[in-house]
Amino acid sequence: MGNYLNKGNDGFASLRNSKFVDKSMLIAEVNSVMMTENRFLCVTRARRFGKSVAVKMLNAYYDKSCDSRDLFQGLAISKDKDFEKHLNRYPVLYLDMTDFVTKYGKDEHLVEYIKRDICEELMSLYEGVAMKPNDDIMDLLVGIVAKTGEKFVCLIDEWDALCREGMEKQMDEYVDLLRRLFKGSMTENVFACSYMTGILPIKRYNTQSALNNFDEYTMLSPAQLAPYFGFTEQEVESLCADESMDLYEMKRWYDGYELGAERAMYNPYAVMRALKRRSYESFWTSTNTFESLKRYITMNFEGLKDDIVHALNDVPVRVNALRFSNDMHKIECKDDVLTLLCHLGYLSYNNDTKCACIPNYEVRQEFETAIDDTSWLEVTSALRQSEHLMECLLSGDADEVADCVAEVHEKNTSILKYNDENSLACVLSLAFYTSRNHYEMIRELPAGRGFADIVLLPYRHVEVPAIVLELKWNKNADAAISQIKRQKYVESLAHYVGNIILVGINYDKHSKSHSCRIERMTKVTP
């Protein structure tokens, strides 16, 4: 058992001794490409999405230095017809690139140290295998395979650690090392399979992937591997039932990631932390991630601020992800920023619509904190004022509500174009932003004979009235209230037990003024 070769199954054993969600059928996916042209895989996900858990599981399964049969008993893979075929049959080269970065820092000779450390261990474990003066790590591996007749499985965790740490000088040398290992003519004779993880997809050079023989499974294009990274709705439902935790709150806090065909994926780290602590809170504890978010969203690219404000208000933003070079230090336009935020887990990407949105309440808090620490004075002012706006609405002060909306509009005309009811809805969403602490904000809710512009539906266990807002452009607030009643929008709340407030807001484009009318309805019962 070594530091890099045949590390054993202790890591996976620790996971099995904890609460473990069965993702073992990932092994079947990897087994299916073993010894084929498709045996090179790179899985990239945001932090805390189970990448390292998967690597530990794969290592325990393939590593020939241990017997892992008992660890897999009861898991789905143990019932697979090919379970025994590859179980503990390979020498496994397991490299965690963050370990090297931690050990050697940003030393300009880092890649040489990586090669040296691996070669020294290989030579110590394989007696009689030596290196000639001009040999490199690949020559050594070829010699070992020739001597033993055994091909390697290579697992690389956090392949992009050097890139993320800003080691641009070392990056080209590092990519050359990976090319030597996985793209040369000798590769097929050395590796039965190669599996890498990271946050960023493989770096592009002149739009071409540096390792274009790897099949990549990313946050934007997870394909059939989507269910194995992140928790599904069914998995979280089972966990919440076991621990008597509220599935509704778990969904509000940590759901919202769309990964391919999986439309409701949860952040697994956050879910497990919430279960352990028996509380719902933000677990984005890394200062580096917060600083990254603040740095990227405040970059001076045309249209970026508009898109961030729209995302804050639950309006999906269009993302052209094709041009991003997969390098967080080479950002050239707003689409690069938005694409990177998708890879980092700050935005969720829908591959059908090519749009992104903020996935859940936990991530939304990170955006709020980041924006509060920026120079976006008009936005931060609107967010702070929105609490006062909600107090006025709940107290029935229609004139003050109209004045507050007008102030938000005036301060944000440089961000949000203001020329129709949809634009008014965006401003209203920003104006009522802090309502999300107590309400689910639903835009264009199917209701009665049409669609209610904005409905604020209280979260469970929150004692506040539901709110139905109808918006008018160049008409009057009374017409808005009349439409709510005429179109029977309140019917959409038939199963809501509580009081309801009707709000009509109008913008007169000639006088450039807002008006508001507020009415209360008696308690509705199912």
C-alpha positions in Angstrom: 0.0 0.0 0.0 1.5 3.3 -1.0 0.8 7.0 -1.2 -0.2 6.9 -4.9 -0.4 3.2 -5.8 -2.9 0.8 -4.3 -4.0 3.0 -1.4 -6.5 0.5 -0.2 -10.1 0.9 0.8 -9.9 2.8 4.1 -11.4 5.9 2.5 -14.5 4.1 1.3 -14.8 2.1 4.5 -15.1 5.4 6.4 -17.9 6.5 4.1 -19.7 3.2 4.5 -19.5 3.6 8.3 -21.3 6.9 7.9 -24.8 7.6 6.4 -24.2 6.6 2.8 -26.4 7.2 -0.2 -25.9 4.4 -2.7 -24.3 5.8 -5.9 -22.5 2.5 -6.7 -24.0 2.0 -10.1 -21.5 4.6 -11.3 -19.1 1.6 -11.2 -21.2 -0.2 -13.8 -20.9 2.9 -16.1 -17.1 2.8 -15.7 -17.0 -0.9 -16.1 -18.9 -0.6 -19.4 -16.0 1.4 -21.0 -13.1 -0.6 -19.5 -10.5 -1.5 -22.1 -12.5 0.3 -24.8 -11.8 3.5 -26.8 -14.1 5.3 -24.4 -12.2 4.4 -21.3 -11.1 8.0 -20.6 -13.7 9.9 -18.5 -13.6 13.3 -16.9 -16.5 14.2 -14.5 -16.6 17.8 -13.3 -19.0 19.2 -10.7 -19.2 22.1 -8.3 -17.6 21.8 -4.9 -19.5 19.5 -2.5 -21.2 17.4 -5.2 -19.7 14.1 -4.3 -16.7 13.9 -6.7 -14.2 12.7 -4.1 -16.7 10.2 -2.6 -17.0 8.6 -6.1 -13.3 8.4 -6.5 -12.8 6.7 -3.1 -15.6 4.2 -4.1 -14.0 3.5 -7.5 -10.6 3.0 -5.8 -12.0 0.5 -3.3 -13.6 -1.4 -6.1 -10.7 -1.7 -8.5 -7.7 -1.7 -6.1 -6.1 -5.2 -6.1 -4.3 -4.7 -2.8 -7.5 -5.1 -0.8 -10.7 -7.2 -0.6 -13.7 -4.9 -0.8 -16.4 -7.4 -1.4 -18.0 -6.9 2.1 -18.0 -3.1 1.6 -20.2 -3.4 -1.4 -22.6 -5.9 0.0 -26.1 -4.5 0.0 -25.3 -1.8 -2.6 -26.9 -1.8 -6.0 -23.6 -2.7 -7.8 -23.3 -6.0 -5.9 -26.3 -7.3 -7.8 -24.9 -6.3 -11.2 -24.0 -9.2 -13.5 -20.4 -7.9 -14.0 -19.8 -7.1 -10.3 -17.1 -9.8 -9.9 -15.5 -9.2 -13.2 -13.4 -6.2 -12.2 -13.6 -6.3 -8.4 -10.1 -5.8 -6.9 -8.3 -6.8 -10.1 -6.1 -3.8 -11.0 -3.2 -1.8 -9.7 -4.7 1.6 -9.1 -2.7 4.9 -9.5 -4.7 7.3 -7.3 -3.6 11.0 -7.5 -5.2 13.8 -5.6 -3.8 16.9 -7.2 -4.8 19.1 -4.2 -2.3 17.1 -2.1 0.5 18.1 -4.4 -0.5 21.7 -4.4 -0.7 21.7 -0.6 2.6 20.0 -0.3 4.6 22.1 -2.8 2.6 25.3 -3.1 3.2 27.4 -6.3 6.8 26.2 -6.7 7.8 26.6 -10.3 9.1 23.0 -10.3 5.8 21.5 -9.0 5.2 19.3 -12.1 8.7 17.9 -11.8 8.1 17.1 -8.2 4.9 15.3 -9.1 6.7 13.1 -11.6 9.6 12.4 -9.2 7.3 11.4 -6.3 5.3 9.0 -8.4 8.3 7.5 -10.1 10.1 7.0 -6.8 7.1 5.1 -5.3 6.6 3.0 -8.4 10.3 1.9 -8.4 10.1 1.1 -4.7 7.1 -1.1 -5.2 8.2 -2.9 -8.4 11.6 -4.5 -7.8 13.7 -4.9 -10.9 12.1 -2.0 -12.8 14.4 0.9 -13.4 14.5 4.1 -15.4 17.0 4.9 -18.1 18.5 8.4 -18.2 16.0 9.7 -20.7 13.0 7.8 -19.5 9.9 9.6 -18.1 6.9 8.4 -16.0 5.2 6.9 -19.1 8.3 4.8 -19.9 8.3 3.5 -16.4 4.7 2.5 -16.5 5.2 0.7 -19.8 8.1 -1.2 -18.2 5.9 -2.2 -15.3 3.1 -3.4 -17.5 5.5 -5.4 -19.6 6.9 -7.1 -16.5 3.7 -7.8 -14.7 1.2 -8.1 -17.6 -1.3 -5.9 -15.6 -2.8 -2.7 -16.9 -3.4 0.2 -14.5 -6.6 2.0 -13.5 -5.7 5.7 -13.1 -7.9 7.9 -10.8 -7.1 11.7 -10.7 -9.1 13.7 -8.2 -9.3 17.5 -8.6 -7.4 17.4 -11.9 -7.8 21.2 -12.3 -6.3 22.2 -8.9 -3.3 23.8 -10.5 -5.5 25.9 -12.8 -7.8 27.0 -9.9 -4.8 28.1 -7.8 -3.6 30.4 -10.6 -0.5 28.4 -11.5 -0.4 29.5 -15.1 3.3 28.9 -15.6 3.0 25.3 -14.4 -0.3 24.6 -16.2 1.1 24.0 -19.7 3.7 21.7 -18.3 1.0 19.9 -16.3 -1.2 19.5 -19.4 1.8 18.1 -21.3 2.2 15.5 -18.5 -1.5 14.5 -18.9 -1.1 14.3 -22.7 1.9 12.1 -22.3 0.0 9.7 -20.0 -3.3 9.6 -21.8 -2.9 10.5 -25.5 0.3 8.9 -26.6 0.6 5.7 -28.6 1.5 3.7 -25.5 -1.6 4.7 -23.5 -3.8 1.7 -24.6 -1.1 -0.7 -23.5 -0.9 0.9 -20.0 -4.3 2.0 -18.8 -7.5 -0.2 -18.6 -9.3 3.0 -17.6 -8.6 6.6 -16.6 -11.1 8.6 -14.6 -10.6 12.3 -13.6 -12.7 14.7 -11.5 -12.6 18.5 -11.2 -14.6 21.6 -11.0 -13.7 22.9 -14.5 -13.9 20.9 -17.7 -10.6 20.2 -19.5 -8.9 23.4 -20.6 -9.3 24.4 -24.2 -6.5 25.6 -26.4 -7.8 27.5 -29.5 -11.3 26.0 -28.9 -9.9 22.4 -28.8 -9.7 20.4 -25.6 -6.2 19.6 -24.5 -7.3 16.0 -24.0 -10.0 15.5 -26.6 -10.0 11.7 -26.1 -11.8 12.1 -22.8 -15.5 11.9 -22.5 -16.6 14.9 -20.3 -19.6 14.9 -18.0 -20.1 18.5 -16.7 -22.6 20.6 -14.8 -23.9 21.7 -18.2 -23.8 18.4 -19.9 -23.9 15.5 -17.4 -25.5 12.9 -19.7 -26.2 9.5 -18.2 -23.9 10.2 -15.2 -26.3 12.9 -13.8 -27.9 10.8 -11.0 -24.5 9.9 -9.5 -23.5 13.4 -8.4 -26.0 15.2 -6.2 -29.0 13.8 -4.4 -32.2 13.1 -6.3 -35.7 14.0 -5.0 -36.3 10.4 -4.0 -33.0 10.1 -2.1 -33.6 13.3 -0.1 -37.2 12.3 0.6 -35.9 9.0 2.1 -33.2 10.8 4.1 -35.7 13.3 5.5 -38.1 10.5 6.5 -35.4 8.6 8.3 -34.3 11.7 10.2 -37.8 13.3 10.7 -36.6 16.4 8.8 -38.9 18.7 6.8 -38.6 17.8 3.0 -40.2 21.1 2.1 -37.5 23.1 3.9 -34.8 20.9 2.5 -36.0 21.5 -1.0 -36.2 25.3 -0.5 -32.7 25.5 0.8 -30.7 23.0 -1.2 -32.6 21.9 -4.3 -32.8 23.6 -7.7 -30.0 22.1 -9.8 -31.0 20.8 -13.2 -28.5 18.2 -14.3 -29.5 16.8 -17.7 -32.6 14.7 -17.4 -32.5 15.1 -13.6 -34.6 18.2 -12.9 -34.4 18.3 -9.1 -30.9 17.7 -7.8 -29.8 18.7 -4.3 -26.5 19.7 -3.1 -25.4 16.5 -1.2 -22.9 18.1 1.2 -25.5 20.7 2.3 -28.2 18.1 2.8 -26.0 15.8 4.9 -24.8 18.8 7.0 -28.4 19.9 7.6 -29.4 16.4 8.6 -26.4 16.1 11.0 -27.0 19.6 12.6 -30.8 19.3 12.3 -31.0 22.8 11.0 -31.3 24.6 7.6 -28.6 27.1 7.0 -25.9 28.1 4.5 -22.9 25.8 4.4 -21.0 27.8 1.8 -18.3 28.4 4.4 -15.3 28.9 2.1 -14.0 32.5 2.0 -12.4 31.7 -1.4 -15.7 30.9 -3.0 -17.4 34.0 -1.7 -14.5 36.2 -2.9 -14.7 34.5 -6.3 -18.4 35.2 -6.6 -17.9 38.8 -5.8 -15.0 39.2 -8.2 -16.8 37.6 -11.1 -20.3 39.3 -10.8 -18.7 42.7 -10.6 -16.6 42.4 -13.8 -17.2 45.2 -16.2 -18.9 43.4 -19.0 -21.9 44.9 -20.8 -25.1 43.3 -19.7 -23.7 41.3 -16.8 -25.2 43.4 -14.1 -28.6 43.3 -15.8 -28.4 39.5 -15.9 -27.4 39.2 -12.3 -30.3 41.4 -11.2 -32.7 39.3 -13.4 -31.3 36.1 -11.9 -31.9 37.5 -8.4 -35.5 38.0 -9.4 -36.0 34.5 -10.6 -35.8 35.5 -14.3 -33.7 32.9 -16.2 -30.8 34.4 -18.1 -29.6 33.3 -21.5 -26.1 31.8 -21.5 -23.8 31.1 -24.5 -21.5 28.5 -22.9 -19.8 27.5 -26.1 -16.9 29.9 -26.1 -15.7 29.5 -22.5 -12.1 28.2 -22.5 -12.6 26.4 -19.1 -10.1 28.7 -17.5 -11.3 30.8 -14.6 -8.4 33.2 -15.1 -9.3 33.9 -18.8 -12.7 35.6 -18.6 -13.5 37.7 -21.7 -17.2 38.4 -21.7 -20.4 38.1 -19.6 -21.1 34.6 -21.0 -17.8 33.4 -19.7 -18.8 34.7 -16.3 -22.2 33.1 -16.3 -20.8 29.8 -17.6 -18.2 29.7 -14.9 -20.8 30.4 -12.3 -22.7 27.4 -13.6 -19.6 25.2 -13.2 -19.0 26.6 -9.7 -22.6 25.8 -8.6 -23.8 29.4 -8.2 -26.2 29.0 -11.1 -28.2 26.1 -12.4 -28.2 25.5 -16.2 -31.0 24.2 -18.2 -29.6 22.5 -21.3 -32.9 22.7 -23.2 -33.5 26.4 -22.8 -29.8 27.4 -22.6 -30.7 29.5 -19.6 -29.4 29.7 -16.0 -31.0 30.7 -12.7 -30.1 30.8 -9.0 -30.9 27.3 -7.8 -32.0 27.7 -4.2 -32.2 29.8 -1.0 -28.7 28.8 0.2 -27.0 30.1 -2.9 -29.3 33.2 -3.1 -27.9 34.2 0.3 -24.4 34.1 -1.1 -25.4 36.4 -4.0 -27.0 38.8 -1.5 -23.9 38.9 0.6 -21.6 39.4 -2.4 -23.7 42.2 -3.8 -23.9 43.9 -0.4 -20.1 44.0 -0.5 -19.9 45.7 -3.9 -20.4 49.1 -5.4 -23.9 48.3 -6.7 -25.4 51.0 -4.6 -28.7 51.1 -6.4 -29.2 47.4 -6.1 -28.2 47.2 -2.4 -30.4 50.2 -1.6 -33.4 48.5 -3.3 -32.7 45.2 -1.4 -32.6 47.1 1.9 -35.7 49.2 1.2 -37.7 46.1 0.3 -38.2 45.3 3.9 -39.8 48.7 4.5 -42.0 48.1 1.4 -43.3 44.8 2.8 -44.2 46.5 6.1 -46.1 49.1 4.2 -48.0 46.6 2.1 -48.9 44.4 5.1 -50.2 47.5 7.0 -52.2 48.6 3.9 -50.4 51.9 3.2 -50.9 52.0 -0.6 -49.5 55.4 -1.2 -46.2 54.5 0.5 -46.0 51.3 -1.5 -46.4 53.3 -4.7 -43.7 55.7 -3.6 -41.3 52.8 -2.7 -41.8 51.1 -6.0 -41.2 54.5 -7.8 -37.9 54.9 -5.9 -36.7 51.5 -6.8 -37.7 52.2 -10.4 -35.8 55.5 -10.5 -32.7 54.0 -9.0 -32.6 51.1 -11.4 -33.5 52.5 -14.8 -29.9 52.1 -15.9 -30.2 48.4 -15.2 -33.8 47.4 -16.1 -35.5 48.7 -19.2 -38.9 49.9 -18.3 -41.3 49.7 -21.1 -44.0 47.1 -20.5 -45.7 45.0 -17.8 -42.9 42.4 -17.8 -40.4 45.2 -17.1 -42.6 46.4 -14.3 -42.7 42.8 -12.9 -38.9 42.8 -12.8 -38.8 46.0 -10.8 -41.6 44.7 -8.5 -39.6 41.5 -7.9 -36.6 43.6 -6.9 -38.7 45.9 -4.8 -40.2 42.9 -2.9 -37.0 41.0 -2.8 -36.8 40.4 1.0 -40.3 38.9 0.9 -38.4 35.7 -0.1 -37.4 35.3 3.6 -41.1 34.4 4.2 -42.6 33.8 0.8 -42.2 31.8 -2.3 -42.5 34.3 -5.1 -44.3 32.9 -8.2 -44.5 34.9 -11.4 -47.2 34.2 -14.0 -49.0 31.6 -11.8 -51.9 29.9 -13.7 -54.9 31.1 -11.9 -58.7 31.1 -12.6 -59.1 32.3 -16.1 -55.6 33.6 -16.7 -52.2 34.1 -15.1 -51.6 36.1 -11.9 -48.6 38.4 -12.5 -47.0 37.8 -9.1 -48.2 35.6 -6.2 -46.4 35.6 -2.8 -47.2 32.3 -1.1 -46.1 32.0 2.5 -43.7 29.2 3.4 -45.0 26.6 5.8 -45.1 27.6 9.4 -44.9 31.3 8.5 -47.9 33.3 9.8 -48.3 36.0 7.1 -51.0 36.5 4.5 -50.7 35.4 0.9 -50.4 38.2 -1.6 -51.7 38.4 -5.2 -50.2 41.3 -7.2 -51.6 42.4 -10.5 -49.6 44.9 -12.6 -50.9 47.4 -15.1 -49.1 49.5 -17.6 -50.6 52.9 -18.4 -54.0 52.0 -17.0 -54.9 52.3 -13.3 -54.6 50.4 -10.0 -58.3 49.9 -9.7 -58.3 48.0 -13.0 -55.6 45.7 -11.6 -57.8 44.8 -8.6 -60.8 44.3 -10.8 -58.9 41.9 -13.0 -57.8 39.8 -10.0 -61.5 39.5 -9.1 -62.9 39.1 -12.6 -60.4 36.5 -13.6 -60.7 34.7 -10.3 -57.0 34.6 -9.6 -57.6 33.7 -6.0 -58.9 30.3 -7.1 -55.3 29.3 -7.5 -55.0 29.5 -3.7 -58.0 27.2 -3.0 -55.9 25.0 -0.8 -54.2 27.8 1.1 -55.6 28.4 4.5 -55.1 32.0 5.6 -55.8 35.6 4.8 -55.1 37.1 1.3 -54.1 40.6 0.3 -54.9 41.8 -3.2 -52.5 44.4 -4.6 -52.9 46.4 -7.8 -50.0 48.5 -9.1 -50.0 50.7 -12.2 -47.4 52.8 -13.9 -48.5 55.8 -16.0 -45.9 56.3 -18.7 -47.2 59.9 -19.4 -47.0 61.2 -15.8 -44.2 58.7 -15.0 -45.9 57.9 -11.7 -46.9 54.7 -9.9 -50.2 54.1 -8.1 -51.3 51.3 -5.8 -54.5 49.9 -4.4 -54.6 47.3 -1.6 -57.6 45.2 -0.5 -57.9 42.4 2.1 -59.9 39.3 1.7 -61.4 37.2 4.4 -59.8 33.9 5.3 -60.0 31.2 2.6 -60.5 27.6 3.6 -60.1 24.5 1.3 
